């Protein structure tokens, strides 16, 4: 038993599983909720992590674990931001201080972490489809357990959520969808009258009465069908007056809500009532994001995810280095977008529910008519952009690398095939740090490179990001353009007016004789530092800023191949299919058997969470690791295990 917890909390110190939670009297569950909320505020302000969503979902998660027999009954959480209370209840309370740290627990759902995490999630809108799959597997295997999908209103903006709901309505399986809605515009619907009618419609007596009337009218020849239609209209009319559930009913769900998501006793009562209801059920609850923490309630955007902060003031307690004082790349991008929109009246910005995270919040403030937030719907964002481009508008889609994966077909089919001028600002490309495996941007170079008629570029610093964006708007106008840049602070170089960069051109930053290092994006600066380490080891390396991944600078490549017998590529992305593969294809076609090539990038394995610097060091993509890899390549060592930095 944790003595510190025991002295502070009445119940939380003894809750190590849902079975412990069930021992708490129902009329004291609100005490448990308050304790979980206080524990999360104390912990996450010290460690950093997602805060607002978890604070808003405490009562819901307590009620679910109190009513259902987890882990036999399956709770499928969407995205995972709201799951922190779930982790606390399911045996990970004493590990919460390690959340999102290297070697600690994940900030999202993870099957390998707990038997209570039945389906992993880091991206949005997956829960309903996954829950339906689990329910179908249950029925095929003739097992007996309940399946619930817990999804936020933000994730419900994704098309996949509605695809899943549509199929639920068709299959009519026993599945419950819980819509956790923290949109304040629905607050007026949370009332005693609404609660009364929902309990009435969910009660066994009402269910039996409905069934008996249905069976009776079915035996009445001639007027039976008319009576059924009339009764349905009456019931539907009463429910539509007090609930916004007509859409869900039309999709085949029995709808109950909206309910006060912070009345834990009411939630327990409702889940007990609907637990054995047949067919797909949707329970709509209203919650407040950041509930119980005044700073988070007032500033929902900022307190969605936080670093280490002072609990009382909300100010960061991280100690900044000189490098950390440089502007973050997404802010450099956001500022450049405002400048470019002032220069070109046809330019617009598009985000998929990440205005602040992508830097487009500045455009939203300055020119709201030129800003579009389409919700968590990346595929739609891209095709929407293609429609704009087809009519002469220049759209810039600002989407994180790992989220852009969801829009591959839209890029290939809607943008590339039609040679439409859509610009992709791909943020969080490469290792992202504590968000971990679901959010690392490691695949974009590989999946974009195979698409025809697309330009792919990666800047070495913030000035080059501005220049590439400017060039994409005004000069690379005949096809889609993708510009990838990393998470975190830029290099701190002084930015100037934006200027054109000739398409498909690289630059040599350092001349050497022993090998050539072709580096992409964030790896250029690391490779310059690696070259300095190599100089100390009497190795002379050429370092190239290979800022264009497609098209390649074949003129410079030819020159490099004439001067060097050994070439090494360095990229912060998967080796398979990435930039190094492009160089390999060129050498195979033009210099077969004459050049030794080593591809250095992210290995084909799952990269877990940790700080960016920790993870880059682990996979030898920091300057020291690049240097050691280069030495091994020159000495023709057979295994990179000889040069690990651990």
Residue pairs with C-beta under 8 A, 6 or more apart in sequence:
1 13
1 14
2 13
2 94
5 12
5 13
5 93
6 13
6 14
9 35
9 39
10 31
10 35
11 24
11 28
11 31
11 32
11 35
12 32
12 35
12 36
12 39
12 88
12 93
14 20
15 21
15 24
15 32
15 88
15 89
15 93
16 91
16 93
17 89
17 90
17 91
18 65
18 66
18 70
18 89
18 90
18 116
21 32
21 62
21 65
21 66
21 89
22 66
24 31
24 32
24 66
26 66
26 265
26 268
27 265
29 62
29 63
29 66
29 264
29 265
29 268
30 59
30 264
30 265
32 62
33 58
33 59
33 62
33 264
34 292
36 58
36 62
36 85
36 88
36 89
37 55
37 58
37 291
37 292
37 293
38 292
39 88
39 93
39 96
40 51
40 54
40 55
40 58
40 84
40 85
40 88
40 96
41 51
41 55
41 292
41 293
41 311
42 311
43 96
43 97
43 99
44 50
44 51
44 54
44 84
44 96
44 99
44 306
45 51
45 306
45 308
45 309
45 310
45 311
46 97
46 308
47 96
47 97
47 98
47 99
47 100
47 101
47 308
48 100
48 305
48 306
48 307
48 308
48 309
48 434
49 84
49 99
49 100
49 107
49 305
49 306
49 434
50 80
50 81
50 84
50 107
50 304
50 305
51 84
51 290
51 293
51 296
51 303
51 304
51 305
51 306
52 289
52 290
52 296
52 300
52 303
52 304
53 81
53 82
53 152
53 182
53 289
53 304
54 81
54 82
54 83
54 84
54 85
55 289
55 290
55 291
55 292
55 293
55 296
56 82
56 180
56 182
56 261
56 287
56 288
56 289
56 290
56 291
57 82
57 83
57 85
57 150
57 180
57 261
57 287
58 85
58 291
58 292
59 261
59 262
59 263
59 264
59 267
59 287
60 150
60 178
60 180
60 261
60 267
60 285
60 287
61 82
61 83
61 85
61 86
61 89
61 150
62 85
62 89
62 264
63 264
63 267
63 268
63 271
64 70
64 75
64 148
64 150
64 178
64 271
65 75
65 86
65 89
65 90
66 268
67 268
67 271
67 272
67 275
68 75
68 146
68 148
68 271
68 275
69 145
69 146
70 90
70 116
71 90
71 115
71 116
71 118
72 145
73 145
73 146
73 147
73 148
74 118
74 119
74 131
74 134
74 145
74 146
74 147
74 148
75 86
75 116
75 118
75 148
75 150
76 118
76 119
76 121
76 127
76 130
76 131
76 134
76 147
76 148
76 149
76 150
77 83
77 86
77 109
77 119
77 121
77 127
77 150
78 121
78 124
78 125
78 126
78 127
78 128
78 149
78 150
78 151
78 152
78 155
78 161
79 108
79 121
79 122
79 123
79 124
79 152
79 155
80 107
80 108
80 109
80 121
80 122
81 152
81 304
81 305
82 150
82 152
82 180
83 108
83 109
84 96
84 99
86 116
87 93
87 95
87 96
87 99
87 105
87 114
88 96
90 114
90 116
91 114
91 116
92 105
92 113
92 114
95 104
95 105
96 105
97 104
98 104
98 105
99 105
99 106
99 107
100 106
100 107
100 434
100 435
100 436
100 609
101 434
101 609
101 610
102 608
102 609
102 610
102 611
102 614
102 615
103 610
104 609
105 113
106 113
106 436
106 608
106 609
107 434
107 435
107 436
107 609
108 120
108 121
108 122
108 435
108 436
108 438
109 117
109 119
109 120
109 121
109 122
110 117
110 120
111 117
111 118
111 119
111 120
118 134
119 126
119 127
119 130
119 131
119 134
120 438
121 127
121 130
121 438
122 402
122 435
122 436
122 437
122 438
122 439
123 402
123 403
123 406
123 438
124 152
124 154
124 155
124 158
124 376
125 151
125 155
125 156
125 157
125 158
125 159
125 160
125 161
125 376
126 160
127 149
127 150
127 151
127 155
127 161
127 164
128 149
128 151
128 160
128 161
128 164
128 165
128 168
128 177
129 160
129 163
129 164
129 167
130 149
131 147
131 148
131 149
131 164
131 175
131 177
132 164
132 167
132 168
132 171
132 173
132 175
134 147
135 147
135 173
135 174
135 175
136 171
136 173
138 144
138 145
138 147
139 173
146 174
146 176
146 275
147 174
147 175
147 176
148 175
148 176
148 177
148 178
149 164
149 175
149 176
149 177
149 178
150 178
150 180
151 161
151 177
151 178
151 179
151 180
152 179
152 180
152 181
152 182
153 179
153 180
153 181
153 182
153 183
154 353
154 375
154 376
155 161
155 376
156 162
156 179
157 353
157 374
157 375
157 376
157 377
158 375
158 376
158 377
159 377
159 379
159 380
165 177
165 248
165 251
165 253
166 251
168 175
168 177
168 251
168 252
168 253
168 280
169 251
169 252
169 253
169 280
170 252
172 252
172 279
172 280
173 279
173 280
174 278
174 279
174 280
175 280
175 281
176 274
176 280
176 281
176 282
176 283
177 253
177 280
177 281
177 282
177 283
178 282
178 283
178 285
179 257
179 282
179 283
179 284
179 285
180 261
180 285
180 287
181 258
181 261
181 284
181 285
181 286
181 287
182 286
182 287
182 288
182 289
183 286
184 288
186 244
186 258
186 286
187 286
189 242
189 243
189 244
189 258
189 286
190 258
190 259
190 260
190 286
191 242
193 242
194 242
194 243
194 257
194 258
194 259
195 259
195 260
195 266
197 238
197 239
197 242
197 243
198 243
198 256
198 257
198 259
198 270
199 269
199 270
199 273
200 206
201 239
201 256
202 256
202 270
202 273
202 274
202 277
203 273
204 273
207 277
210 235
213 231
214 228
217 224
217 225
217 227
217 228
217 231
218 224
218 228
220 227
236 246
236 249
239 245
239 249
239 255
240 246
243 255
243 257
243 258
243 284
244 258
244 284
245 253
245 255
245 256
245 257
245 282
245 284
248 255
248 282
248 284
249 255
252 279
252 280
253 279
253 280
253 281
253 282
254 274
254 277
254 279
254 280
254 281
254 282
255 281
255 282
255 284
256 270
256 274
256 281
256 282
256 283
256 284
257 282
257 283
257 284
257 285
257 286
258 284
258 285
258 286
259 266
259 267
259 270
259 283
259 284
259 285
259 286
260 266
260 285
260 286
261 267
261 285
261 286
261 287
262 287
262 288
262 291
267 285
270 283
271 283
274 281
274 283
288 297
289 296
289 297
289 300
289 304
290 296
290 297
290 298
290 300
290 303
291 297
293 303
295 303
295 314
296 303
299 314
301 356
302 314
303 314
307 316
307 318
308 316
308 317
308 318
309 315
309 316
309 317
310 317
318 324
322 492
323 489
323 491
323 492
324 489
325 489
325 492
326 462
326 489
326 490
326 491
326 492
327 462
327 489
327 490
328 487
328 488
328 489
328 490
329 427
329 462
329 465
329 485
329 486
329 487
329 488
329 489
329 490
330 357
330 358
330 359
330 427
330 485
330 487
331 359
331 362
332 359
332 462
332 465
332 466
332 490
332 495
333 358
333 359
333 398
333 425
333 427
333 465
333 469
333 485
334 358
334 359
334 360
334 361
334 362
334 363
335 359
335 362
336 465
336 466
336 469
336 470
336 498
337 347
337 349
337 359
337 360
337 362
337 363
337 396
337 398
337 469
338 362
338 363
338 366
338 367
339 498
340 347
340 469
340 470
340 473
340 498
341 347
341 348
341 349
341 363
341 366
341 367
341 370
344 394
344 473
344 474
346 392
346 393
346 394
347 370
347 393
347 394
347 396
347 473
348 370
348 371
348 372
348 388
348 393
348 394
348 395
348 396
349 360
349 363
349 370
349 371
349 372
349 395
349 396
349 398
350 372
350 373
350 374
350 381
350 384
350 385
350 395
350 396
350 397
350 398
351 358
351 360
351 371
351 372
351 373
351 374
351 381
351 397
351 398
351 399
352 373
352 374
352 375
352 376
352 377
352 378
352 380
352 381
352 399
352 403
353 373
353 374
353 375
353 376
353 377
354 360
354 398
354 399
354 400
354 403
355 361
355 364
355 371
355 373
357 400
357 427
358 398
358 399
358 400
358 425
358 427
359 398
359 427
360 371
360 398
363 370
363 371
364 371
364 373
372 384
374 380
374 381
374 384
378 399
378 403
378 404
378 406
378 407
378 410
379 406
379 407
379 409
379 410
380 410
381 397
381 399
381 407
382 397
382 407
382 410
382 411
382 414
382 415
382 422
383 410
383 414
384 395
385 395
385 397
385 415
385 422
386 410
386 414
386 415
386 418
386 420
386 422
388 395
389 395
389 415
389 420
389 421
389 422
390 418
390 420
394 421
394 423
394 473
395 422
395 423
396 423
396 424
396 425
396 469
396 473
397 422
397 423
397 424
397 425
398 425
398 427
399 407
399 424
399 425
399 426
399 427
400 426
400 427
400 428
400 439
400 441
401 426
401 427
401 428
401 429
401 430
401 441
401 442
401 443
401 444
401 484
402 428
402 432
402 438
402 439
402 440
402 441
402 443
404 411
404 424
404 426
404 444
405 443
405 444
405 447
408 447
411 424
411 448
411 451
411 454
411 480
412 451
414 420
415 422
415 454
415 480
416 451
416 452
416 453
416 454
416 479
416 480
417 453
419 453
419 478
419 479
420 479
420 480
421 477
421 478
421 479
421 480
421 481
422 480
422 481
423 469
423 472
423 473
423 480
423 481
423 482
423 483
424 480
424 481
424 482
424 483
425 469
425 483
425 485
426 441
426 444
426 482
426 483
426 484
426 485
427 485
427 487
428 439
428 441
428 486
428 487
429 441
429 444
429 458
429 484
429 485
429 486
429 487
429 521
429 522
429 572
429 573
430 440
430 441
430 442
430 486
430 487
430 521
430 522
430 572
430 573
431 440
431 442
431 486
431 487
431 572
431 602
431 607
431 612
431 615
431 616
431 621
432 439
432 440
432 441
432 487
432 612
433 487
433 488
433 609
433 610
433 611
433 612
433 615
434 609
434 610
434 611
435 609
436 607
436 608
436 609
436 610
437 606
437 607
437 608
437 609
440 602
440 607
441 484
441 487
441 573
442 572
442 573
442 574
442 602
442 607
443 573
443 574
444 482
444 484
444 573
445 456
445 484
445 520
445 549
445 571
445 573
445 574
445 577
445 578
445 579
446 573
446 574
446 576
446 577
446 578
446 581
447 577
448 454
448 456
448 482
448 550
449 456
449 549
449 550
449 577
449 578
449 579
449 581
449 582
450 577
451 480
453 479
453 480
454 479
454 480
454 481
454 482
454 550
455 472
455 476
455 479
455 480
455 481
455 482
455 503
455 548
455 550
455 551
456 482
456 484
456 548
456 549
456 550
457 468
457 472
457 481
457 482
457 483
457 484
457 547
457 548
457 549
458 483
458 484
458 485
458 520
458 521
458 522
458 547
458 549
459 465
459 467
459 468
459 483
459 485
459 521
459 547
460 519
460 521
460 524
460 525
460 545
460 547
461 490
461 491
461 493
461 524
461 525
462 490
462 491
462 493
462 495
463 493
463 494
463 495
463 496
464 501
464 547
465 483
465 485
465 490
466 495
466 498
467 498
467 499
467 500
467 501
468 483
468 501
468 547
469 483
469 498
470 498
470 499
470 500
471 500
471 501
471 503
472 481
472 483
474 500
475 500
475 503
476 503
484 521
485 521
485 522
486 521
486 522
486 572
487 612
488 612
491 525
501 547
503 548
503 551
504 548
504 551
504 552
504 553
505 547
505 548
505 553
505 556
506 518
506 544
506 545
506 546
506 547
506 548
506 553
506 556
507 544
507 545
507 547
508 542
508 543
508 544
508 545
508 556
509 524
509 528
509 543
509 544
509 545
510 528
510 531
510 541
510 542
510 543
511 542
512 531
512 539
512 540
512 541
512 542
512 543
513 540
513 542
513 563
513 564
514 534
514 539
514 540
514 541
514 566
514 634
515 539
515 541
515 542
515 564
515 566
515 567
515 568
515 630
515 633
515 634
516 541
516 542
516 543
516 544
516 560
516 563
516 564
516 566
516 567
516 568
517 527
517 530
517 531
517 541
517 542
517 543
517 544
517 568
517 569
517 570
517 626
517 630
518 544
518 546
518 560
518 567
518 568
518 569
518 570
518 579
518 583
519 526
519 527
519 543
519 544
519 545
519 546
519 569
519 570
519 571
520 546
520 547
520 549
520 569
520 570
520 571
520 572
520 573
520 579
521 547
521 571
521 572
522 572
523 570
523 571
523 572
523 621
523 626
524 543
524 545
526 570
526 616
526 621
526 622
526 623
526 626
527 543
527 570
527 623
527 626
528 543
529 623
530 541
530 623
530 624
530 626
530 627
530 630
531 541
531 543
531 627
532 623
533 623
533 624
533 627
534 540
534 541
534 627
534 630
534 631
535 541
537 627
537 631
539 630
539 631
539 634
541 630
542 560
542 563
542 564
544 556
544 560
546 552
546 553
546 569
546 579
549 578
549 579
549 582
550 582
552 582
552 583
552 586
554 586
557 583
557 586
558 590
560 567
561 567
561 587
561 590
561 591
561 594
561 595
564 595
565 594
565 595
565 596
566 595
566 596
566 597
566 598
566 633
566 634
567 583
567 587
567 595
567 596
567 597
567 598
568 597
568 598
568 599
568 600
568 629
568 630
568 633
569 579
569 580
569 583
569 597
569 598
569 599
569 600
569 601
570 600
570 601
570 621
570 626
571 578
571 579
571 580
571 600
571 601
571 602
572 601
572 602
572 616
572 621
573 579
573 601
573 602
574 601
574 602
574 604
575 581
575 599
575 600
575 601
575 602
575 603
575 604
576 604
578 599
578 601
579 601
580 597
580 599
580 600
580 601
581 599
583 597
583 599
584 597
584 599
587 595
587 597
596 633
598 629
598 633
600 620
600 621
600 626
600 629
601 621
602 619
602 621
603 619
607 615
607 619
608 615
610 618
613 622
616 622
616 625
617 624
617 625
617 645
618 645
618 646
619 625
620 626
620 628
620 629
620 640
620 643
620 644
620 645
622 645
624 645
625 643
625 645
628 643
628 645
629 640
629 643
631 643
632 640
632 642
632 643
637 643
